[in-house]
Amino acid sequence: MAVFSRNVFVMAILFFSLLSFTEARDHLVGGKTNSWKIPSSESDSLNRWAEKTRFLVGDSLVWKYDWAKDSVLEVSKKDYVTCNTSNPIAMHNDGNTKIVLEHFGAYYFISGVKGSCEQGQKLVVVTLSKRRYADAPIPSPVEFDGPAIAPTSNGFSLKASLVVAFGVLVGFWV
């Protein structure tokens, strides 16, 4: 009986550990505080960081920056390319900005400081749908130029699959 209880306990810990991998995550922009700045080189660009990171619907981007000196503007693709700060979708200037990625596709961000975008202080993030693209390769924000592909409606989520697998494993021990 003690072995059964221990096995169930271990399985429950494994199950909830795997389940946490499917939950929404907060991504600190650039991977560190104060990375929202003009990059010192092309390799220091925030888009290089974004290319190495997978963003899913429900995840959040978190910026930590000096609110007295900078801001984060969410903009259209056209305004991103032209570094137009006059027509943002949203403006954030609190120094601790958190934006939830609510839909799949591309998000475009630029600095609100005049001239900073032109010097490379900007970011493109491509968000993938959780259901279909959890294991897909990370698309390059630089290459993303079209609408996101709609997810299929008949796919099982990873959570549902894990619940079924956990139930089957527990069933073998009972």
C-alpha positions as CSV (number, residue, x, y, z in Angstrom):
1,M,0.0,0.0,0.0
2,A,2.8,2.4,0.8
3,V,4.5,1.7,-2.6
4,F,1.2,2.4,-4.3
5,S,0.8,5.8,-2.5
6,R,4.4,6.8,-3.3
7,N,3.9,5.9,-7.0
8,V,0.7,7.9,-7.2
9,F,2.4,10.8,-5.5
10,V,5.4,10.7,-7.9
11,M,3.0,10.4,-10.9
12,A,1.0,13.4,-9.7
13,I,4.2,15.5,-9.4
14,L,5.3,14.5,-12.9
15,F,1.9,15.3,-14.2
16,F,1.7,18.8,-12.7
17,S,5.3,19.5,-13.8
18,L,4.4,18.7,-17.4
19,L,1.2,20.6,-17.1
20,S,3.1,23.7,-16.1
21,F,5.1,23.7,-19.4
22,T,1.8,24.3,-21.2
23,E,0.8,27.3,-19.1
24,A,1.3,30.9,-20.2
25,R,4.8,32.4,-19.6
26,D,6.1,35.9,-18.9
27,H,9.0,36.7,-21.2
28,L,11.4,39.4,-20.0
29,V,12.1,41.3,-23.2
30,G,15.7,40.7,-24.2
31,G,16.1,38.1,-21.4
32,K,17.3,40.8,-18.9
33,T,16.3,44.1,-17.2
34,N,17.0,47.3,-19.2
35,S,17.4,45.5,-22.5
36,W,14.9,48.0,-24.1
37,K,17.6,50.3,-25.5
38,I,19.4,51.1,-28.7
39,P,21.4,47.9,-29.6
40,S,25.2,48.2,-29.6
41,S,25.3,45.9,-32.6
42,E,23.1,43.9,-35.0
43,S,23.8,40.8,-32.9
44,D,22.5,42.7,-29.8
45,S,19.2,43.4,-31.5
46,L,16.0,42.4,-29.7
47,N,14.8,40.7,-32.8
48,R,17.8,38.2,-32.5
49,W,16.5,37.4,-29.0
50,A,12.9,37.0,-30.4
51,E,14.1,34.6,-33.1
52,K,15.4,32.3,-30.4
53,T,12.2,32.4,-28.3
54,R,8.9,30.7,-28.8
55,F,5.9,32.8,-28.0
56,L,2.4,31.3,-27.6
57,V,-1.0,32.9,-27.3
58,G,-1.5,33.8,-23.7
59,D,2.2,34.5,-23.0
60,S,3.2,38.0,-21.9
61,L,6.1,40.3,-22.8
62,V,7.5,42.2,-19.9
63,W,9.7,45.3,-20.4
64,K,11.8,46.8,-17.6
65,Y,13.2,50.2,-18.5
66,D,13.6,53.8,-17.1
67,W,10.1,55.3,-17.5
68,A,11.5,58.8,-17.4
69,K,13.6,58.2,-20.5
70,D,11.7,55.8,-22.7
71,S,8.4,54.1,-23.6
72,V,7.1,51.1,-25.5
73,L,4.7,51.7,-28.5
74,E,2.8,48.9,-30.1
75,V,2.4,49.8,-33.7
76,S,1.3,48.5,-37.1
77,K,3.7,46.8,-39.4
78,K,3.8,49.9,-41.6
79,D,4.6,52.1,-38.6
80,Y,7.2,49.6,-37.5
81,V,9.0,49.7,-40.8
82,T,8.9,53.5,-41.1
83,C,9.5,54.1,-37.3
84,N,6.4,56.2,-37.1
85,T,5.7,57.1,-33.4
86,S,2.6,59.3,-34.1
87,N,-0.1,56.6,-34.5
88,P,0.5,53.8,-31.9
89,I,-2.0,51.0,-31.3
90,A,-1.0,51.3,-27.6
91,M,1.5,53.4,-25.6
92,H,3.2,52.3,-22.4
93,N,5.5,54.4,-20.3
94,D,5.4,53.0,-16.8
95,G,8.8,51.4,-16.8
96,N,7.4,48.0,-16.0
97,T,5.2,47.2,-19.0
98,K,3.5,43.8,-19.4
99,I,1.6,43.0,-22.6
100,V,-0.4,39.8,-22.9
101,L,-0.1,38.2,-26.4
102,E,-3.8,37.6,-27.0
103,H,-3.8,36.4,-30.6
104,F,-1.6,34.5,-32.9
105,G,0.4,36.4,-35.5
106,A,2.9,39.3,-35.5
107,Y,3.2,42.0,-32.9
108,Y,5.3,45.1,-33.6
109,F,6.9,47.4,-31.0
110,I,9.1,50.5,-31.2
111,S,10.6,52.9,-28.8
112,G,8.6,56.1,-28.2
113,V,11.8,58.2,-28.1
114,K,12.3,60.0,-31.4
115,G,15.3,58.5,-33.3
116,S,15.6,55.4,-31.2
117,C,13.7,53.2,-33.6
118,E,15.8,54.3,-36.5
119,Q,18.8,53.1,-34.5
120,G,17.4,49.7,-34.0
121,Q,15.3,49.9,-30.8
122,K,12.4,47.9,-32.0
123,L,11.0,44.4,-31.8
124,V,8.8,42.0,-33.8
125,V,7.3,39.0,-32.0
126,V,5.5,36.2,-33.8
127,T,3.0,34.4,-31.6
128,L,2.0,30.8,-32.3
129,S,-1.3,29.2,-31.5
130,K,-1.0,26.8,-28.6
131,R,-3.1,24.1,-30.1
132,R,-1.4,23.5,-33.4
133,Y,2.1,24.9,-33.2
134,A,3.4,23.9,-29.7
135,D,6.1,21.8,-31.4
136,A,6.6,23.8,-34.5
137,P,9.9,25.5,-35.3
138,I,10.2,29.1,-34.3
139,P,9.5,31.4,-37.2
140,S,11.9,34.3,-37.8
141,P,10.2,37.7,-37.1
142,V,12.2,39.2,-39.9
143,E,10.8,36.7,-42.5
144,F,7.2,36.9,-41.2
145,D,5.2,38.7,-43.8
146,G,1.8,37.3,-44.0
147,P,-1.2,36.5,-42.0
148,A,-0.9,33.7,-39.4
149,I,-2.3,30.3,-40.4
150,A,-5.5,29.5,-38.6
151,P,-5.3,26.6,-36.2
152,T,-7.3,23.5,-36.8
153,S,-10.5,23.1,-34.8
154,N,-10.4,19.4,-34.2
155,G,-7.0,19.1,-32.5
156,F,-6.5,17.9,-28.9
157,S,-4.6,20.2,-26.6
158,L,-1.4,19.0,-24.8
159,K,-3.2,19.4,-21.5
160,A,-6.0,17.1,-22.6
161,S,-3.5,14.5,-23.8
162,L,-1.6,14.7,-20.5
163,V,-4.8,14.2,-18.5
164,V,-5.7,11.1,-20.5
165,A,-2.2,9.7,-20.2
166,F,-2.2,10.3,-16.4
167,G,-5.6,8.6,-16.1
168,V,-4.3,5.6,-18.0
169,L,-1.1,5.3,-15.9
170,V,-3.1,5.6,-12.6
171,G,-5.5,2.9,-14.0
172,F,-2.6,0.4,-14.4
173,W,-1.7,0.8,-10.7
174,V,-5.2,0.4,-9.3
